[in-house]
Structures are given as structure tokens and as C-alpha cells.
Amino acid sequence: MKLFIVDKGVLKEIKKPVFSTGDVYLLDDEYTLYVWIGNKCSVDEKTSGAAQARNLDQERGGAAKIITIDQGQESKDFLKLITTMGSMKIVEKNLARTMLKDVLTGDFAGFTEHRNVLYRISSEEFDDINTMKMIQVPYSIDSLDSEDCFVLDFGTKILVWQGNACNVKEKVKSGQWARQIDSERAGDQNEEIFEEGNDTKFIDAINKGVDYKESDAFQLRAESELEPDENIDEISDKIQPETKSIVTDSTSQPKLDESISSKANQRIPDRKDNSIITIEKSEGRRVCPKCNEEKKNMLHESVDKSNIIMDYPRVYGKMYKCGACGAEWREK
């Protein structure tokens, strides 16, 4: 089974079911071809989608069945097929390709281009929990409804809002989809669940707007660079003057400890900085190997440029730092 977007009359395969309201998509399930039409797409796009479906049908000797589906009229069979690829998202036209780029690369390198999105999860239109879908709604607190759940894709954080009157199916699916969005992003994203009435942080996130960005890594780095050292004069007074010694035997120079890293290692693939702790990656929650701190907001992830995994294209490893004890480590 394959999913395509019709882009300027050409089929382009996509791996994640992110549908935009202004495009046409083709789901190829061997002998059944589904043509999904967004409610804002043009007549030309509709025509191109139908033509591409007929071409695939002719390649199979006319044996395929072509089914046209308008946005909002998705059948149970169509939704069950889509669910096997992930959670179905329906978004505005200008947003779809950006989301696909981030998801397909497996790397959240597009954080700077990310725009916050609010999705509604409702079971009212669907009899089966497996046929439910996420639908983008206006990024406003006015979109919130006590009878539904909402997922806010905040880039580095995924926030879930549960209305007082929402049902169990909506709570289950909103949690599942939040974790799925989280897993599709590189780095340490977090999903948080808020209940109506105890949702100040969720409301604040919406009020900050679609272009607001929040990065723990950037914030920590900025704080460390701007924080003044109040005792710098006292420390400088304690520094002893430099003394020189005469080397009498050049053959008896001490051997450098192998644990001391060299900056040359940064340019050699598979060479690592041994001054940083290296541990086996453990199952479940990440824990500081020194003080056993396990709170996510205390364990900070960064790019380890001393650990080059691949030379071309250049790929670096990850490094972690504990905000409680200051320990730094990497995982195998």
C-alpha cells in the first residue's frame, strides 16, 4: 500500500498521512484506488488526481476499483488503511509540506520553520476508535470544546487538553497521537496532559501564537553565557604565578594519558572524547548515571561534535548533561 500527493500533476509518494485541505491524495491499495479530495483544492487539482488514478488503473488492465472521497466523507475502509500508516492529520494547505519534510527526515531540523498547530479529536462522527482522525482547527482558545480533546503541536512539546465532557475514546486517542508525534521528532520532546479547569499552561501556549518557539536547549545555553561570575576577582587573586622548570633529559618526557582527548578527534569519524562518560543505552526513562536524576527537565540533550558517527554526510552523536550534578555522558 502506498500514499501519494498529486503535486502539479505528478504523483509524489509520502510516508505519513498528513492531508492538506488544498490538495488531492491517492491511496494505492493494489486493486482499490482511493482519491481523497481536500475541500479547498482547485478544479485542475481534482482533474489531475482523477487522471493519475485512471493511469494506475490502466497499468493493471482496468482491474482496479477507483473510489473518490471528499474531505469529511472518509469511509471506514479508507480510515482503517490510513491508520496503519499513522494518525491521519488534516491541515491547512501551506502547512502540509513543511510537516512532511520534518517527519520524513526523522530529524526535527525544521524547528525554526515550525508553526504551532492545534488539532481537535472527536469521536462523534466515528463509530470505531480506529477510524478517528485529527483535524486542524483555528489556533485560538475559542476552538476549545468541553466535549472533545485537543492536541497542541508546540514543536518541542506536545500538549493535550481534555474537556470535562470528553469520553474515554477521545482521551485514549489524543494520548496515543501525542506520543506518536513526539516519537516522530528527534531530540527530547515532551507530552503533557491538561484537564479543563487546570489548564493555565495550555491556554498560555495558545495565547503566545502560532509562531512562538520554545527551546530548552537554547534557553539553557543563553543563561549559561549571560550569567555573571560574581567571584571572578576573588578567584583571580588566588591564581599562583607561573613558574618555569628546566628539562634536563628530553628522552624522559612523560607519556600523555590516553584518557585526555585531542581536538583532532573531532575530525576523525568513530573517534570519541573519552573524558565524557559513555554508558549503555537503558530501556525506559533516561537517568543520570551519577546522581540518578530522572526528571526530563533536568536532563538536557545536545549535539556531541566530538563524536562523529558519519563523515559524509556529517552526522554527529548525542550528548547529555544533568542539570542537578553537572555530569556529562553519551549513550552507546
N, C-alpha and C positions, 0 to 999 in steps of 0.2 A: 504494500500500500504506500502511495506517495501523495504528498500535498504540494500543489503548485500555486503561485500567484501569477496572474496574467499581467505582465508588465510590457506595455507598448506592443501588444500583440504577440509576445513571446512568453512561453511557459518557463518560469524560474522556480526550481524546487526549493522548498523551505522545510525546516526540520521541526519547527514549533508552531502550534496552531494559534497564531496571533492574526486575527482578521481585522481589517480596517473597513470602515463604512463606505469608503470611496473606491473600493477595488473589487475585482472578481477573482475567485479562487476555484481551483479544480482539484477534487479529491479522487484519485485514481485507485479504485479497489478492484483491479483486474477487469471483471465483466460488468461492473457498475461504475459509472462516471457521474459524480455529483458536481454540479456547477453552482457555487454559492455566490450570490449577488448582493453586495452592500447597498444600503438604501440611498447612498449619495453618489453612486458611480454613474458615469455618463452612458449614453446610448452606444457610443463607439466601444466602450469597455465591455458592455453586455454582449455586443455583437462579436467581439474578439473572443470572449470566453466561450460562446456557443460554437464558434468556428474551430477553436482548439479542441473542444470535446468531440466534434464530428471527425476531425483529423485522426484522433486516437481511436475512435470507433472504426473508421475505415481501415486503419492499420491492423485491426483484429477481425477484419472480414465482416464488419457490421454486427458482430455478436454482442457488443457491449450495450448496456441499457443506460441511457442518459437521463438524469433526474436534475431538474433545475430547482434550486432552493433560494427563496428570498430571505433576507435578513429578518430574524424574528420568527420564521416559519420552519425552523430546523426540525427534521423528523427524528424519531428515537434511533433509527438505524444509523443515521448520519452522526448524531451526537455520540453514540457508543463507539463508532470508529474513531472519531476525533479524540475521545477520551484516552485511547490507547497511546496517543502521541503526547499527552499532557493536558493541562487545563485550557479550555477554549477561552480566549480573550477577544473581545470586540472593542476596538479603539477607534479614535479619530484618524483620518487618512494620513495626516502628516506625521503621526507618531509611530505607525506600524513598522516602517522600515528601520527606524532607529532602534526599536526594541528587538527586532530580529537580528540586527547586527550584533548587539551586545550578547544576546542569548546564544547565537550560533558560534561565536568565537570562544565561548566558555570563559571569557575574561571580561571583568567589568571595567575595561579600559575606557568605555564611553561614559564614565561617571560625570565628566564635565559637561557632556551634552545631554545628560539625563533630565527629563522633566517629570515632576511628580504626577502620579496618576491615582485616581480614586475609582474603585470598582464596586459595583453592587452585586451581592449574592442573594438571590431569592429563589425559593422552591415553588412559588405559587404557580408558575407556568409549566412546571415539570413534575411528572408523576414519579419518576425514577431518580434517585440521588445521583446515579452515574451519568445522567443526561443533563445535569445542571451546568451552567456556564457563568463566567464573569462578564459583566457588561460595564463599560466605562460610563461614568456619569459626571456631570459638571463638578469641578473641583471647588466645592462650596459646602459649608455646614448645612445649607438648605437642602442638600441632596440626601442627608441622613434621614432614615425612616425607622421607627421603633420596631417594625415588623420584619426587618431584614438585617443582614450582616454586611459589612463593608470592609474592603481591603485597601489600604493606602500604601502604594509602592513609593517609598521615600528615598529610593536609591540605595543608601547604606543601611536602611532599616525598613522592615515590613511591619506595618501596624494594622491590627484587626479591631474593628469596632462591632460589638454585639448589641443589638437593640433589645429593650426589655421584653418585647413580644415576639422575638425571633424564635424559630423552632430548632430542634436538635439537628436536623439535616443541614440547615444553614450554618450552624456553629461548626459542625464536623467539616463541611466542605471549605469554609473560609479558613479554618486552621490548616487543612491539607494544602490548599492553594498557596497560602502564605509561606509554608515550609518549602513548597516546590519552587516558588520564585526565589526564595533565599538560596536554595541549593544550586540554582542556575547561575548565580553570581559568584565570581571569585572573591576571596577575602572573607572577612569575618562579619557577615551581616547578622542582624538580629531580628526576630519577630516577637512582637509584644501584643497582648490581647487586652482590650479595654471594654468594660461594660458601661452601658449608658448610665450616666449619672456620676460615674467615676472615670471620666474620660478627658480631664483637663489637657493632658499632653497630646492626645489625639486631636482635639479641637485646635490647640495651638499650632500643630503641624499643618493643618489645613489653612489656618489664617495666615501662615507665612507665605503661601502662594506656591504656584507650580514650579517656579524657578529657584526656590530656596534650596540650598545644598548644605549638607551637614556631614563632615568627615572627622571622626575621632582622631585619625592619624594626623591630619593636617593641624587640628587644634592642639594636640599634644606637642607637635613639633614647634608650633608657633609659641606656645607657652614656655617651652624649654629655651628657645632662642631669646625671648624677651625678658625672662625672669632675671633680675639683677642679683649679683652676688654681694650681699651687704658686708661680708667679712673679707673682701679681697685685699684690703690694705693690711689687715691683721695677718693674713696668710703670707703676703709678700715679705713682711718683716721677719718671718721665721725661716725664710729660704737661706740656706747656708751659701757662702761664696764658693764659686767653682775652684777646685784645686786640680793641679796637673801632676801626673806621675810619669816617670821616665821608664820606657820599656827597654829592658836590657837584653832580652832574648826574644827575637822575633819568631822563633820556632815554637815557643811555648804559649802561643795565643790560645785563650780558652775557646772551646768549641761552643758554638751557639746552640742554645736549647731548641730542639725541634718543635717544641710547643709554641715558640714565638712565630707569629705569622709574618709573611712578607707581602708587601703590596704587589709584588709581581704575581702573586697567586690570583689576583683579581683578573688577570688577563689570560689565565690558563684554565680551560674547561676541566671540570671534575676536581680541581684543587680547592680546598676549603680552609677557612680561618679556624685553626684548632683552638684558639683562645676562647671560642664560644662553645658552650655545652652542646653536644649532639646526643639526642635520645631517640629511642624507638617511638614511632607514632602509636599512641594508645587508642583504644576504642572508646567511644563516648565523649564526655566532656573533657576539654583540654585543661590540664592542671599544671601549675608552675612546678618544675622538678625540684626546686629548692625549698619553697615555703608552703607548697600545696595549695596556693591560692587558686580558686576556680571560677571567680566571678568574671564574666565576659568583659565587663567594662574595665577590668584591671589587667587583662592580658591583651597586649597590643601587637598587632601583626604589621610587618613592614617587609620591603624588598631587601633581600640579602645579596648585595652586589659583589660580595667576596665569594659567593657560591654560584659559579656559572655552570648551569646544567647543560646548556647547548650553546655552541659558539655562533652558529648561523642557522636560522635567525637567533639572535641573542636572547636567551631565556635565563632568568635568574631564579634562585630558590627563595624560600620564605624564611624570615627570622622573627622570633617572638621575644617580647620583653615584659617582665612582670612589673606592674606599677606599685606593688607592695614592697618587694625586696630588691628590685632592680636587676634580678637575674636575667641573662640573655641566653637563648637557646634556639636550636634548629631541630627539625624532626627528619628522620630518615624516610 
